[in-house]
């Protein structure tokens, strides 16, 4: 049976405030539960890790066990993806994209899935990098507990099996991220392809919430209004909305945050902070009037957020202590009106 803390988390996710008048639908079955799924991916791992194809899919299989004990096998395509983490010097084991056949996933836990991002462990034989996976997964779960307008995730325990028989099996944690098309379906809003978004176009309450969330996890590696030079909007955010209506810039990719504190993570020199564990508020002044209500929501959800850490058995105790103290320092700020004004309200852009 669910204990009290699990019930709190479930209630938070069920009634998470979208911070706007949107009727948000249920996520697909894969992203409704939080139990860890065991899967096996069999693929030409030597070629995958050596050549790192980012357009051509290699052939492989994915298998898992359904709740009724039935073993299900899918033929999949698999390739590497991403930018920074795809570089071999950064991550010898890069993020992956899994391409399912729609005809095969019908009637399974993976129904409605097509192409899914899989955030992998980056480096073999490293507890620290594996803990980073759990911490980034929890960053998504924190945002899920605050608003339904967020990417859902599912933690998996993956056995990577090399079909070329050049490497032995790897057993590592990873997590799937909901596809933006499925988020669009839930929100009832199309994905917007644009070069830039004006701050005035953003839905104010939601934008204030995500800005305070980014401050909470110590993330500065994002922009809700622009992409990197030469790329479409937005940096580590997906834009949803319709012309003439408020726009939602939904964040993802939290590996550069202070909560995760990855060994490779460095803040932009533009921000004049020395390490990613130093918080810097990057919200816009245009919607700072929502701050009192946003801070109250974060205070109301405090126990639910801490419960996420306490109930995540995959966290090592030392990691749990570290992330808890990191979040403690956030609440020290928003619980103190003077600190809230100095560190957040007066730092808005």
RODO-2510 file (C-alpha; in nm, 4 decimals, decimal comma):
residues 349
     n   res          X          Y          Z
     1     x     0,0000     0,0000     0,0000
     2     x     0,1080     0,3593    -0,0522
     3     x     0,2459     0,5254     0,2593
     4     x     0,1602     0,8838     0,3515
     5     x     0,4503     1,0398     0,1656
     6     x     0,3691     0,8473    -0,1526
     7     x     0,0108     0,9663    -0,1221
     8     x     0,1324     1,3246    -0,0939
     9     x     0,3378     1,2879    -0,4103
    10     x     0,0511     1,1240    -0,5962
    11     x    -0,1828     1,4033    -0,4877
    12     x     0,0657     1,6657    -0,5997
    13     x     0,0944     1,5155    -0,9459
    14     x    -0,2790     1,4644    -0,9775
    15     x    -0,3682     1,8180    -0,8772
    16     x    -0,0544     2,0005    -0,9909
    17     x    -0,1482     2,3580    -1,0704
    18     x    -0,0901     2,4415    -1,4359
    19     x    -0,0738     2,8107    -1,3388
    20     x    -0,3094     2,8993    -1,6196
    21     x    -0,6559     2,8197    -1,7516
    22     x    -0,5563     2,5104    -1,9483
    23     x    -0,7347     2,1784    -1,9317
    24     x    -0,4378     1,9427    -1,9405
    25     x    -0,4948     1,5811    -2,0406
    26     x    -0,3476     1,2639    -1,8929
    27     x    -0,0006     1,1519    -2,0026
    28     x     0,0485     0,8276    -2,1908
    29     x     0,0680     0,5054    -1,9833
    30     x     0,4495     0,4977    -1,9931
    31     x     0,4590     0,8310    -1,8113
    32     x     0,1777     0,7750    -1,5628
    33     x     0,3699     0,5577    -1,3160
    34     x     0,6923     0,6104    -1,1247
    35     x     0,8119     0,2568    -1,0608
    36     x     1,1432     0,1739    -1,2262
    37     x     1,1074    -0,0316    -1,5456
    38     x     1,3689    -0,2914    -1,6333
    39     x     1,4505    -0,2980    -2,0055
    40     x     1,7131    -0,4639    -2,2249
    41     x     1,8486    -0,2861    -2,5326
    42     x     2,0400    -0,5055    -2,7759
    43     x     2,2231    -0,3113    -3,0460
    44     x     2,5625    -0,2765    -3,2191
    45     x     2,7071    -0,0865    -2,9234
    46     x     3,0647    -0,0735    -3,0531
    47     x     2,9487     0,1008    -3,3714
    48     x     2,7014     0,3187    -3,1832
    49     x     2,9600     0,4475    -2,9351
    50     x     3,2405     0,4675    -3,1881
    51     x     3,0695     0,6334    -3,4834
    52     x     2,7963     0,8152    -3,2841
    53     x     2,5412     0,8411    -3,5669
    54     x     2,3011     1,1299    -3,5043
    55     x     2,0832     1,0948    -3,8154
    56     x     2,0973     0,7303    -3,9227
    57     x     1,9341     0,4755    -3,6939
    58     x     2,1070     0,1443    -3,6248
    59     x     1,8890    -0,1633    -3,5865
    60     x     1,8328    -0,3169    -3,2462
    61     x     1,5751    -0,4593    -3,0077
    62     x     1,4195    -0,3456    -2,6807
    63     x     1,2586    -0,5926    -2,4435
    64     x     1,0808    -0,5580    -2,1099
    65     x     0,8341    -0,7471    -1,8934
    66     x     0,4692    -0,6402    -1,8795
    67     x     0,2790    -0,6335    -1,5498
    68     x     0,1243    -0,9730    -1,6312
    69     x     0,4701    -1,1322    -1,6705
    70     x     0,4628    -1,1299    -2,0493
    71     x     0,8007    -1,0499    -2,2098
    72     x     0,7602    -0,8010    -2,4939
    73     x     1,0204    -0,7466    -2,7675
    74     x     1,0287    -0,4499    -3,0035
    75     x     1,2362    -0,3964    -3,3137
    76     x     1,3827    -0,0493    -3,2697
    77     x     1,6083     0,2018    -3,4360
    78     x     1,8736     0,3548    -3,2129
    79     x     2,1113     0,6465    -3,2572
    80     x     2,2952     0,9042    -3,0507
    81     x     2,1574     1,2551    -3,0017
    82     x     2,2282     1,5871    -2,8359
    83     x     2,5083     1,8384    -2,8651
    84     x     2,7375     1,8793    -2,5654
    85     x     2,6765     1,5372    -2,4083
    86     x     2,7129     1,3702    -2,7476
    87     x     3,0822     1,4644    -2,7569
    88     x     3,2985     1,1633    -2,6666
    89     x     3,5283     1,3759    -2,4474
    90     x     3,2281     1,4726    -2,2348
    91     x     3,0251     1,1525    -2,2325
    92     x     3,1807     0,8281    -2,3584
    93     x     2,8247     0,6919    -2,3344
    94     x     2,6008     0,9577    -2,4961
    95     x     2,2268     1,0292    -2,4812
    96     x     2,0221     0,8124    -2,7165
    97     x     1,7089     0,8281    -2,9259
    98     x     1,4915     0,5178    -2,9602
    99     x     1,2655     0,4814    -3,2638
   100     x     0,9718     0,2443    -3,2108
   101     x     0,7416     0,0934    -3,4718
   102     x     0,3898     0,2133    -3,4016
   103     x     0,2466    -0,1199    -3,5159
   104     x     0,4448    -0,3041    -3,2468
   105     x     0,3702    -0,0838    -2,9435
   106     x    -0,0089    -0,1093    -2,9661
   107     x    -0,1584    -0,2683    -2,6559
   108     x     0,1645    -0,2324    -2,4551
   109     x     0,3012     0,0058    -2,1934
   110     x     0,4750     0,1879    -2,4806
   111     x     0,1581     0,2506    -2,6817
   112     x     0,1447     0,5901    -2,8532
   113     x     0,5260     0,6156    -2,8427
   114     x     0,7260     0,6740    -3,1589
   115     x     1,0642     0,8417    -3,1068
   116     x     1,1778     0,8805    -2,7471
   117     x     1,4802     1,0480    -2,5922
   118     x     1,6714     0,8292    -2,3488
   119     x     1,8997     1,0170    -2,1077
   120     x     2,1895     0,7804    -2,0413
   121     x     2,4586     0,7573    -1,7737
   122     x     2,7431     0,9364    -1,9608
   123     x     3,0310     0,7333    -1,8132
   124     x     3,0645     0,3672    -1,7232
   125     x     3,1751     0,2484    -1,3801
   126     x     3,1006     0,5775    -1,2084
   127     x     2,8614     0,6057    -0,9154
   128     x     2,8719     0,9841    -0,9414
   129     x     2,7491     0,9899    -1,3011
   130     x     2,4803     0,7351    -1,2251
   131     x     2,3624     0,9486    -0,9334
   132     x     2,3538     1,2451    -1,1736
   133     x     2,0947     1,0558    -1,3780
   134     x     1,8731     1,0124    -1,0723
   135     x     1,9123     1,3796    -0,9759
   136     x     1,8236     1,5068    -1,3228
   137     x     1,5246     1,2727    -1,3280
   138     x     1,4162     1,4227    -0,9937
   139     x     1,4478     1,7754    -1,1329
   140     x     1,1775     1,6832    -1,3853
   141     x     0,9703     1,5260    -1,1068
   142     x     0,9922     1,8472    -0,9027
   143     x     0,8518     2,0467    -1,1931
   144     x     0,5827     1,7794    -1,2465
   145     x     0,4767     1,8330    -0,8841
   146     x     0,4348     2,2066    -0,9486
   147     x     0,2587     2,2051    -1,2858
   148     x     0,1154     1,9619    -1,5394
   149     x     0,2626     2,1840    -1,8111
   150     x     0,5930     1,9966    -1,7986
   151     x     0,7711     1,7051    -1,9594
   152     x     0,6990     1,3744    -1,7892
   153     x     0,9785     1,1222    -1,7386
   154     x     1,0146     0,7514    -1,6565
   155     x     1,3151     0,5977    -1,4832
   156     x     1,4457     0,2724    -1,6312
   157     x     1,7136     0,0216    -1,5388
   158     x     1,8765    -0,0670    -1,8685
   159     x     2,0805    -0,3697    -1,9660
   160     x     2,2768    -0,2638    -2,2743
   161     x     2,3725    -0,5748    -2,4732
   162     x     2,6202    -0,5506    -2,7615
   163     x     2,4954    -0,7432    -3,0661
   164     x     2,8468    -0,7184    -3,2120
   165     x     2,9768    -0,9021    -2,9048
   166     x     3,2614    -0,6546    -2,8623
   167     x     3,1548    -0,5394    -2,5150
   168     x     3,0035    -0,7109    -2,2147
   169     x     2,6622    -0,6132    -2,0789
   170     x     2,6208    -0,2773    -1,9081
   171     x     2,3548    -0,2332    -1,6381
   172     x     2,2767     0,1336    -1,5780
   173     x     1,9980     0,3765    -1,4893
   174     x     1,8504     0,6034    -1,7551
   175     x     1,5209     0,7802    -1,8125
   176     x     1,2818     0,8372    -2,0992
   177     x     1,1472     1,1864    -2,1688
   178     x     0,7971     1,2425    -2,3025
   179     x     0,7974     1,3467    -2,6684
   180     x     0,7012     1,7072    -2,7383
   181     x     0,4223     1,5921    -2,9716
   182     x     0,2645     1,3992    -2,6858
   183     x     0,3004     1,7032    -2,4561
   184     x     0,1316     1,9069    -2,7292
   185     x    -0,1514     1,6537    -2,7337
   186     x    -0,1935     1,6786    -2,3559
   187     x    -0,1918     2,0576    -2,3558
   188     x    -0,4143     2,0905    -2,6597
   189     x    -0,1606     2,3393    -2,7969
   190     x     0,0628     2,3144    -3,1040
   191     x     0,4407     2,3363    -3,0913
   192     x     0,5536     2,6762    -3,2186
   193     x     0,8550     2,7006    -3,4475
   194     x     0,9957     3,0511    -3,4240
   195     x     1,3239     3,2385    -3,4034
   196     x     1,2304     3,4339    -3,0937
   197     x     0,9462     3,4924    -2,8480
   198     x     0,8661     3,8319    -2,7004
   199     x     0,8498     3,8356    -2,3226
   200     x     0,5069     3,9983    -2,3437
   201     x     0,3782     3,6915    -2,5298
   202     x     0,4615     3,4529    -2,2450
   203     x     0,1938     3,3405    -2,0014
   204     x     0,2988     3,5364    -1,6935
   205     x     0,2081     3,3088    -1,4032
   206     x     0,3547     3,0007    -1,5713
   207     x     0,6706     3,1844    -1,6744
   208     x     0,7212     3,3112    -1,3212
   209     x     0,6754     2,9572    -1,1886
   210     x     0,9299     2,8026    -1,4247
   211     x     1,1769     3,0858    -1,3560
   212     x     1,1549     3,0267    -0,9811
   213     x     1,1849     2,6515    -1,0403
   214     x     1,5040     2,7097    -1,2417
   215     x     1,6366     2,9214    -0,9555
   216     x     1,5410     2,6462    -0,7124
   217     x     1,7463     2,3823    -0,8950
   218     x     2,0260     2,6293    -0,9673
   219     x     1,9936     2,6255    -1,3462
   220     x     2,1026     2,9117    -1,5716
   221     x     2,1412     2,7072    -1,8918
   222     x     1,8115     2,8055    -2,0531
   223     x     1,6186     3,0806    -2,2262
   224     x     1,2381     3,0940    -2,2574
   225     x     1,2550     3,3517    -2,5377
   226     x     1,5554     3,2744    -2,7617
   227     x     1,7768     2,9939    -2,8867
   228     x     2,1552     2,9837    -2,9224
   229     x     2,2942     3,1953    -3,2053
   230     x     2,1853     3,0556    -3,5401
   231     x     1,9217     2,8240    -3,3881
   232     x     1,5464     2,8491    -3,3413
   233     x     1,3831     2,9335    -3,0118
   234     x     1,4246     2,8380    -2,7403
   235     x     1,7326     2,7250    -2,5490
   236     x     1,6415     2,4090    -2,3560
   237     x     1,2728     2,5006    -2,3825
   238     x     0,9884     2,4017    -2,6149
   239     x     0,7340     2,6662    -2,7087
   240     x     0,3637     2,5773    -2,7133
   241     x     0,0725     2,8061    -2,8008
   242     x    -0,1472     2,9698    -3,0616
   243     x    -0,1233     3,3036    -3,2330
   244     x    -0,2822     3,5753    -3,0236
   245     x    -0,2896     3,3591    -2,7084
   246     x    -0,0415     3,3254    -2,4199
   247     x     0,2678     3,1185    -2,4997
   248     x     0,4157     2,8507    -2,2738
   249     x     0,7911     2,7968    -2,2879
   250     x     0,8341     2,4543    -2,1268
   251     x     1,1840     2,3757    -1,9938
   252     x     1,3903     2,0579    -2,0235
   253     x     1,7570     1,9472    -1,9890
   254     x     1,8676     2,0125    -1,6324
   255     x     2,2095     1,8467    -1,6290
   256     x     2,3867     2,1843    -1,6008
   257     x     2,1972     2,2710    -1,2821
   258     x     2,3434     2,2962    -0,9350
   259     x     2,1017     2,0264    -0,8189
   260     x     2,2645     1,7762    -1,0550
   261     x     2,6143     1,9300    -1,0213
   262     x     2,7629     1,7259    -1,3057
   263     x     3,1459     1,7177    -1,3222
   264     x     3,1390     1,8802    -1,6671
   265     x     2,8898     2,1547    -1,5765
   266     x     3,0125     2,5139    -1,5901
   267     x     2,8086     2,8356    -1,5842
   268     x     2,8272     3,0823    -1,8690
   269     x     3,0920     3,3482    -1,8017
   270     x     2,8239     3,6050    -1,8862
   271     x     2,6547     3,5382    -1,5530
   272     x     2,9566     3,6103    -1,3317
   273     x     2,9071     3,3078    -1,1106
   274     x     3,1942     3,0684    -1,0511
   275     x     3,0086     2,7389    -1,0187
   276     x     2,6682     2,5955    -1,1054
   277     x     2,5797     2,5513    -0,7380
   278     x     2,5622     2,9317    -0,7086
   279     x     2,2058     3,0407    -0,7744
   280     x     2,1185     3,3284    -1,0051
   281     x     1,7613     3,4337    -1,0797
   282     x     1,6968     3,4770    -1,4530
   283     x     1,3238     3,5523    -1,4551
   284     x     1,1774     3,8538    -1,6330
   285     x     1,0541     4,1670    -1,4549
   286     x     0,7511     4,1664    -1,6858
   287     x     0,5877     3,8910    -1,4793
   288     x     0,7521     3,9418    -1,1386
   289     x     0,4169     4,0586    -0,9981
   290     x     0,3276     3,6872    -0,9843
   291     x     0,6156     3,6195    -0,7420
   292     x     0,4174     3,6235    -0,4134
   293     x     0,1722     3,3604    -0,5402
   294     x     0,4519     3,1552    -0,6965
   295     x     0,6555     3,1583    -0,3751
   296     x     0,3490     3,0447    -0,1790
   297     x     0,2989     2,7533    -0,4195
   298     x     0,6620     2,6448    -0,3701
   299     x     0,6167     2,6721     0,0050
   300     x     0,2932     2,4717    -0,0086
   301     x     0,4663     2,1964    -0,2087
   302     x     0,7761     2,1874     0,0130
   303     x     0,6945     1,8566     0,1865
   304     x     0,6055     1,6931    -0,1440
   305     x     0,9360     1,7993    -0,2975
   306     x     1,1392     1,6700    -0,0042
   307     x     0,9378     1,3486    -0,0157
   308     x     1,0580     1,2928    -0,3723
   309     x     1,4147     1,2756    -0,2399
   310     x     1,3257     1,0615     0,0591
   311     x     1,1284     0,8074    -0,1443
   312     x     1,3813     0,7745    -0,4289
   313     x     1,5547     0,4527    -0,3236
   314     x     1,8089     0,4825    -0,6052
   315     x     1,9654     0,7866    -0,4377
   316     x     2,2692     0,7129    -0,2242
   317     x     2,2375     0,8522     0,1265
   318     x     2,5218     1,0973     0,0711
   319     x     2,3511     1,2225    -0,2460
   320     x     2,0171     1,2542    -0,0675
   321     x     2,1789     1,4624     0,2054
   322     x     2,3506     1,6866    -0,0503
   323     x     2,0409     1,7597    -0,2599
   324     x     1,8297     1,8136     0,0511
   325     x     2,0732     2,0757     0,1804
   326     x     2,0803     2,2374    -0,1626
   327     x     1,7016     2,2758    -0,1594
   328     x     1,7164     2,3916     0,2047
   329     x     1,9160     2,6935     0,0885
   330     x     1,6468     2,7760    -0,1658
   331     x     1,3781     2,7764     0,1019
   332     x     1,5995     2,9925     0,3232
   333     x     1,5633     3,2570     0,0512
   334     x     1,1931     3,2377    -0,0275
   335     x     1,0940     3,2066     0,3405
   336     x     1,2673     3,5376     0,4197
   337     x     1,0944     3,8434     0,2649
   338     x     1,4188     4,0452     0,2643
   339     x     1,6173     3,7687     0,0915
   340     x     1,3326     3,7084    -0,1517
   341     x     1,3350     4,0730    -0,2505
   342     x     1,7166     4,0970    -0,2674
   343     x     1,7966     3,7658    -0,4441
   344     x     1,4953     3,7318    -0,6732
   345     x     1,2687     4,0336    -0,7082
   346     x     1,5530     4,2834    -0,7525
   347     x     1,7480     4,0471    -0,9818
   348     x     1,4763     4,0127    -1,2462
   349     x     1,5733     4,0866    -1,6069
***
